[in-house]
Amino acid sequence: MEKIEIGEVFTISDENNEEHEVEVLANMTLEETEYVAVSFVEDLKEENDADIDVFFLKVDEDSTFSAIDSDEEFDKVSVAFEQFMDEEEDESESN
């Protein structure tokens, strides 16, 4: 399986089979499962200070994305990404 890189852009389909481009903002492995935090490319291109929507996807063994199945799994991934991003921010501030 190829490693998903930050900054990569992918097209995903929603529940209505509409395609959307998303950009990978962060990735991490949690309990032997890879997850990515992504946002819509269109939202990232807008130059305003509004909060962007970030969501998490599970990366399957064949490098395809799938939705997170349960609230419990989502909460676990959300907390782990938040901690990861806080650590990254602290690291960049100290440099």
Secondary structure, 3 states (H helix, E strand, C coil): CCCCCCCCEEEEECCCCCEEEEEEEEEEEECCEEEEEEEEHHHHHCCCCCCCCCEEEEECCCCCEECCCCHHHHHHHHHHHHHHHHHHHHHHHHC
